[in-house]
Amino acid sequence: MLASLAAIAVIVVGGFFALREVTIDEAEGDTRDRVRAEARLVEAAGLSDGVLHRDPEALARLDDLVLGQVITGSVVRVKIWTRDGTILYSDEPALIGQRFELGEEELRLFDTGGAEAELSDLTKPENRYERPQGKLLEAHTPIRTPGGTQVLFELYQRFGSIDASAQRLMRTLAPPLLGGLAVLLALQGPLAWSMARRLQRGHAERERLLASLVEASSQERRRIAADLHDGVVQDLAGVAFGLAPLAEEAARRGEEETAAALRDATATLRQGVRDLRTLLVEIHPPNLESAGLDVALSDLLSPLAAAGIETELHVEEGAAPGGDGGALVYRVAREAIRNAQAHAEPRSVRVELTRPRPGVARLVVADDGRGFELGERGRRAPEGHVGLTLLETVAAEAGATLGIRSAPGEGTTIDLEVPVR
């Protein structure tokens, strides 16, 4: 709709100026025709050889003709020139006898004949008496005295009459033009509205499908996690629980090899149970509202502790945000801990969740691993290392701020501040 309105504005404005140019061209043609007609009148009825010598009677007779029949309506000035630029006659007596330089077009008319019309340059000294008249159109054509001497006849016409012609032409053409554009806009309006509504419905439908997909994925993850927890995990835990007393009994009988094998099996089963519990957290994160954010963060750190990495968790009382804020904190902490374990080779990882000031929850995940150059993130993006960049985008969309500090050999610190309502 905006594009259509802009197109109408362009057509209207452009059409006015185009019609104005057409009108000016037509006016110049009319002025050329008029200068020929007036020149023939002056040549036949008023021009005599006495004008060449500034004879008072000849000039008076010519002046009567010009003032009585030529300077009427839009014509405001008449001049007659010699080839050398001398003004033989003008209805402004002060110009008679003065000499000015003629332009190339005027000089060419002495050789080619015909007529020319153009906008007057009122800055020229020969036009100083015409300046009060405003914008003018001047026209020239050669004529001859009865003795055969060629002179240049020139008249000046008000440009306001041309503007008036352009406006009349625009008023004539504007109604059908604007009417057609209005009909076009009226036809496009319902179509554009229908397309916009259809796009909105399609967008809403895509959002519903995406939400359904996410919910279905969450339900499936929940089902798999529940099956693993109630099935395999419980079975392995039970087997490990049952093997422990068998190892002690074998040791009491002096069967050290059997006891050692049973202890190894028990340790392997217990480690498998821990690994499966970690996998359960990955498949289906805990319900932050029911389990609590501190428990969820502790679960995230448990694989690091199992791998021999020193971990530290500090959650200030009342610091955990609820709802989307808690989910964002958990997601950032999970990505930061994963990165530390996978890439940083740290000796220790520290996680803090505090309320540094009212209305703000702050998460800090710091490791003492290898660290990296911050500019390296952009270079490694094509390889798929975009986790932190995505987190920055997610944090910004949630109104949070995510800071990343790192340097080679100095570890990495992820600092997230989440607004709490």
C-alpha positions, 0 to 999 in steps of 0.5 A: 500500500505504501509503495502504491501511494509512493507510486501515485505521488511520483506519477502526480509530481512527475506528471506535473513537471512532464506536462509543464515541460510539454507546455513550455515546448508548445509555448516556445513554438507558439512564441516562434509563430507569434514572433514571425507574425509580428515581424511580418507586420512590422516589416510591412507596415512600420519598418523603414530605412530611416530606422537605420539612421535613427530618423525621428519620424521613422522611429515614431511611426514604428513606435506607434505600430509597436505600442498599438498592435504588438505590445498587447497581452503577454508581450512586454518588450520589442527590440530591433538589432543590427548584426553588430549588436546595436539596438536600432529600436526598442519601446524602451527609448533608453536602449536605442543606440546602445550596443551589446554582444549578440549570442551565437543563435541570434547571429546564426539567424542572420544567415539561416533565417527562421525563428528561435525562442528561449528563456530570457537571461535577465542577468545580461545588461541588455535585459536590465529594463526587463528584470521587473517583469519577472520570468520572460520568454524571448524570441527572435527572427530576421526581417529586412528594411525596404532597402534590403538591410537585414535586421533582427526582430525580437520580442519578450513574452511573460512566462506567467502565461506559460505557467497558466497554460501548464496548470490548465493542461494539468487540471484537464488531465489530472482528474482522469489520471488521478481517477485511474490511480484511485481505482488501481489503489482501490483494487490493490487495497483489498488484495494487499489486506488479504495477502497480509492477513494470509501471511499473518495466519501462515506465520501463526500456523508456523508458530503453532506447528513449531510449538507442537514440535517442541512439545512433542520433542520434549515429551519424547525426551521425557519418556526416554528419560523416564524409561532409562531411569526406571529401567536400566539405571535402576537395574544397574544400581541394583546389580551394583548394590548386590555385588558389593556384599559379594566382594566383601564375602569373597575377601573374608574367605581369602579369595582376593582375586574374586573380591578384586574382580567384584569390586572392579565390577561394582565400581564400573557399574556405579560409574555407569549409573553416574554416566547414565544419570548425566545422560538423563540430564542431557536428554531431559533437563530437570524441571527447574521449578520443581527440582530447583536451579541449584540442583540442576547446576549441581547435576551439570557439574557432576560429570566434571567432578567424575572426570577429576576436575575440581568444581565449586558451586555457590548459589546465593539464597533467593538468587535463582530467577524463575520462569524464562530467566531460570531457563536462560541461566541454566542454558548458559551454564550448560553451554559454558560447562560443556565448553570448558570440559570439551575444549579448555582442559581445566583443573577447576570450574567455578559456578556462582549465582548471585543477586548483585543488585535488586532486579538482577540475577548474575551467573558467573562460570569461570574455568582455569583452562587454556582460554582463547583469543576472542577474535578466534570465535569469528574465524572458527564459526564456519567450523560450527563453533557458534554456541557462545554466539547463539547464547549472546543472541538468545540473551539479547532477545531476553533483555539480558547481557552476556559477557565473555572474557578469555585469553590464552593460558588465562582461562575463560569467564562467562558472565550473564546478568538477567533482569528479574521482575 
